[in-house]
Amino acid sequence: MKKVNRELPKMEAGCAKPKMTVGLDMGDRYSHYCLLDADREVVEQGRMQSAETALRRHFEPEPCLRIALECGTHSPWVSHLLIELGHQVIVANARKIPAITGSESKSDRNDAEKLARFAAYDPKLAGEPPISAKITFDFSEEQF
């Protein structure tokens, strides 16, 4: 049986300290983002498709960014893509961030901004998500 590497690349691997921080609230069809500058001012907010081509188009030309996203369905492939593009990636465990989970003004846009602010202030505040192995299922007829 092949051993699964459970270690993610180190956050500081891509660049020393990015000047810009992005919060990315991933959805199945669309994702919202919020870009903060070094002074933690909102520079840009928007929405993009949650597809590899859209993410590449948006983040590939950018210099090194610190990008925070919630752990979830899309976080494994999105985090690996963003690391491949040379960005620092923080996969935040939303359960450890009551400001997001318990917010009365919960929306994708607000969540993206809060993720960006946590990542810009102190990435460790987001908490480390549990790392799980990739599970594959074999649904061949022999199994049934």
C-alpha positions in Angstrom: 0.0 0.0 0.0 1.3 3.4 -1.0 2.1 5.7 1.9 0.1 9.0 1.8 2.0 12.2 2.5 0.0 14.1 5.0 2.3 17.1 5.1 1.3 20.3 3.4 3.9 22.6 2.0 5.2 25.2 4.5 3.4 28.5 4.4 6.6 30.5 3.9 7.8 28.4 1.1 6.7 30.7 -1.8 7.8 34.1 -0.6 8.9 35.8 2.6 6.1 38.2 3.5 3.5 39.1 0.9 2.3 42.7 0.7 -1.2 41.8 -0.2 -3.7 39.3 1.4 -6.7 37.7 -0.1 -9.7 36.1 1.7 -11.3 33.5 -0.6 -14.8 32.1 0.3 -15.2 29.1 -1.9 -18.6 28.0 -3.2 -19.6 25.2 -5.5 -20.2 27.5 -8.5 -18.9 30.9 -7.5 -16.3 32.1 -5.0 -16.0 35.6 -3.4 -12.7 37.2 -2.7 -11.4 40.2 -0.8 -8.0 41.7 -1.4 -6.3 43.8 1.3 -3.2 45.9 0.9 -0.3 46.2 3.5 -2.3 48.7 5.5 -5.2 46.2 5.7 -7.5 48.4 3.5 -9.8 46.7 1.1 -8.4 47.2 -2.4 -10.8 44.9 -4.4 -13.7 42.7 -3.8 -15.5 40.5 -6.3 -16.8 37.1 -7.4 -15.4 34.5 -9.7 -16.2 31.1 -10.9 -15.0 28.2 -8.7 -13.1 26.6 -11.6 -9.4 26.1 -12.2 -9.3 28.3 -15.3 -10.9 31.2 -13.5 -8.6 30.9 -10.5 -5.6 30.7 -12.8 -6.7 33.7 -14.8 -7.1 35.7 -11.6 -4.1 34.6 -9.5 -1.4 33.5 -12.0 -0.3 37.0 -13.0 -0.2 38.3 -9.5 3.0 38.5 -7.4 3.1 36.4 -4.3 -0.1 36.8 -2.2 -1.1 35.4 1.1 -4.4 33.7 0.4 -6.8 32.3 3.1 -9.7 30.0 2.4 -11.9 27.9 4.6 -11.4 24.1 4.7 -14.0 22.4 2.8 -14.8 20.4 -0.4 -12.7 22.6 -2.7 -9.8 23.5 -0.3 -7.5 20.6 -1.2 -7.3 21.2 -5.0 -7.6 25.0 -4.7 -4.8 25.2 -2.1 -2.5 23.0 -4.2 -3.2 25.1 -7.3 -2.5 28.4 -5.5 0.7 27.0 -4.0 1.7 25.9 -7.5 1.2 29.5 -8.7 3.6 30.7 -6.0 1.3 32.0 -3.3 1.2 31.4 0.4 -1.9 29.5 1.3 -3.7 29.3 4.7 -6.5 26.7 4.9 -8.5 28.0 7.9 -10.7 25.9 10.1 -13.8 28.0 10.2 -15.0 26.2 13.4 -12.1 27.8 15.2 -13.1 31.3 14.0 -16.3 32.3 15.9 -16.2 35.7 14.1 -17.1 33.8 10.9 -19.3 31.0 12.2 -21.3 33.0 14.7 -21.6 36.2 12.7 -25.1 37.7 12.4 -24.1 39.4 9.1 -23.0 36.1 7.5 -22.5 36.4 3.7 -19.9 35.1 1.3 -18.6 38.6 0.8 -18.3 39.2 4.5 -16.7 35.8 5.1 -14.0 36.6 2.4 -13.2 39.9 4.1 -12.9 38.3 7.5 -10.7 35.5 6.2 -8.4 38.2 4.6 -8.3 40.2 7.8 -7.4 37.2 10.0 -4.7 36.2 7.5 -3.3 39.7 7.3 -3.2 40.2 11.1 -2.0 36.8 12.3 -2.3 33.7 10.1 -2.2 31.5 13.3 -5.5 32.9 14.4 -7.2 30.9 11.6 -6.1 27.7 13.2 -4.8 24.6 11.4 -7.4 22.4 9.8 -7.3 18.7 10.4 -5.3 17.0 7.5 -7.0 13.9 6.3 -5.9 11.3 3.7 -7.6 11.2 0.4 -10.1 8.4 0.4 -11.1 6.6 -2.8 -14.0 4.2 -3.2 -14.2 1.2 -5.5 -17.8 0.7 -6.7 -17.1 -2.2 -9.0 -19.8 -4.9 -9.2 -17.6 -7.4 -7.3 -18.1 -5.3 -4.2 -21.9 -5.7 -4.1 
